[in-house]
Structure formats: structure tokens, C-alpha cells
Amino acid sequence: MTIVSLRPAAVRVFVCAVPLVAALLAATPAAAEQATAAAPATGLVPVAILPFQDRAAEGATARPGGPVGDGGKVTDLLFAELVAEPALMLIEREDIRKLLDEQELNLTGLANPATATRVGQLTGAKMLIAGSVFRVDNSQYLVAKIIGTETSRVLGASVKGTARDDLGGLADRLATEIVKVVTERGGELLPKVVTRDDRLADLKKALPAGERPTLFVEIKEQHVAPVVAIVAGPGGRVVIDPAAETEMTLFAKETGFAVVDPKEGKRSAAAVLVIGEAISEPAARHGNLISAKARLEVKAVDQATGKVLAIDRQTTVATDLTEQIAAKTALQEASALIAERLLPKIAGFKPAP
């Protein structure tokens, strides 16, 4: 028996823009159509605010992820302004700092769309807000980039003032501009929703012709509940009917792989072992809606030799009326994304005689 204790901050992990879809539907017909296709059915979109750079302080010494000068002030002020915005629920600042420190990411390049994709995978964020503060003569500028982590598309928002203007007032104006951009054009940053049938069709086209190796799929899944302490197995509550394993098995069978049942079949009957671990936990709550974050790590191993053929990982976020269903949905999404990348790598594998 293991007692699992959770920090309160673990329950408040993501930024969710709730009325995004409704606002986009009020925009142009094209944007409305794109937003409807891009956003989840619940309308929740995870967003993260990254530290702003102070161009005047770029030469100063700062720890990775630690803004200096006015950049840090603007980040704090912007957070304070947006946390009061009804459309947004903001990520804990300490979680962002911890992420940047752990991944050894500094301010340089954080606003790069390529880096945004990496940060999005680590946090589950669909949009990132980054930016900078700088002065030209007697003018002061606050510039923000709003980046789609899955599309690498970038939209901008900026405000201009004098060098004597209060940073709080400028940050307030910038927050207003950011909310306007997200609600009116946020759909441009999100990818088109891809259905399971679409994914399967694309995956079948990507797979080579010929005989597929037999697979044994086993993905252990645990869910960490939002309580101070729970009695559970190691690391959290073990979940019956693992969603990630089921989704991976479905994608494999639908694309021509023979799959050995992990409970009824023999592990030795498979040529390739697809094994992994999954964990899910609650992320944020807005009214009756609950967000859950899931992380999945999977590797494909040659049964005979133990050689790793491929390895992949994915972090996702999903929202539903119940914590358990949100967690299951997030795990299914993570597994489907990995299946799209992993199965083509092992489709042509032929075990040694």
C-alpha cells in the first residue's frame, strides 16, 4: 500500500481559453468555420505565457528562464491582467519556470515557432504567448507573439507608449490586444481537427505494402487523483481498461497488424513488443468542465533480440464533464498521435530467422 501526496499546484497546470469558439463564431464566416473545426467540442484551448524579454537588458546576466529588468515586470503585470480576464485561466508561473529550468531553455529562442512546438509538447499548450519590451528614442514598445504550438503559425499584438509611461498601463493595453487577437483570430493558430477515420486513412497510405509483424501491445496506465492523499498502487491509481493501450491496438489492427491479446495470448508469439507507460492527472477546472493532462511514452522492441526499434512520447490535454473521461480522452489522443508516427517505423520489420 502506498500513500500518494499531491501538491496543490499540480491541480492548476494549464491556461484554458473558454469562450474562444463562441467569439470566433462571431467573427468572419471563414474564421468561424476554421474555429469550429479546430477547437475541441468543449471550447477549451490550453495557453501558456512565457517570460518576456527586456531588449535593454539582453546583455545582463540571467539564469535560464529568468527574465531581467522590465521584461520580468511586464510578464508579471500581463499575468495579473489576464488572470482577471473571464475568458482565461492561467498556468501557474512556477510551473513554467520549473519547465524552463528542467529543459535548460533560456529566453533566447523561446519565441521561435520551432521551440514553441517543443514547449507545447511538454506542457500540452496549444498556444504560447511570448514577447519583448524595448525602447526607441523616447518611445516604449511592448510586443507579444501568440504562437500556435501545433501549426507554428504566429500572430502579433503590440502597444506603444512614451518612455515615461507606466508599465502597468501599457501591460493592461497589451492584455486587451492579446485577448482581442485570440478571440477574433485564434482559429488561425489551431490545426484542423482530424477524426480517427482521417488518421487511419492517412496512416494506411503511409504504411508500406507487404506483411506486417505481429505485435504485443502493453501500456501501463495510472491516474493521479486531485486529493491530498489516496491509497493506491505505486505512483497513483491504476486504471482498469487502459485507454492508451486500447487506442494503440485499434490503430494497429485497423492497419493490418496482427495483435496478440496481452491477457489471453502469449508474449512470445509476437515479433515486436509495443510497450509503454501512461500517466494522467487533472489540470484545471472551469465551471462544470474539467481538463486533464496525459503523458504517454512508448517503445517498440524486437522480441527476439531486445533491440529498441523505435521510441516516442506525447503530452496532451482534454476536457470533459468528468475527470476520468477527460483523462481517458487525453490518453486516447496521445496514443493516436504516437501510433501515426510509430507504426510506419515498424511496419516493414522482419524478425531474424
Buried (B, 14 or more C-beta within 10 A) or exposed (E): EEEBEBEEEBBBBBBBBBEBBBBBBEBEEEBBEBBBEBBBEBBBBBBBBBBBBBBBBBEEEBEBBBBBBBBBBBBBBBBBBBEEBEBBBBBBEEBBBEBBBEBEBBBEEBBBBEBBBEBBBBBBBBBBBBBBBBBEEEEBBBBBBBBBBBBBBBBEBBBEBEEEBEBEEBBBBBBBBBBEBBBBBBBBBBBEEBEEEEBBEEBEEEBEEEEBBBBBBBBBBBBBBBEEEBEBEEBBBEBEEBBBBBBBBBBBEBBBBBBBEBEEEEEEEBBBBBBBBBBBBBBBBBEEBBBBBBBBBBBBBBBEEEEEBBBBBBBBBBBBEEBBBBBBBBBBBBBBBBBBBBBBEBBEBEEEE
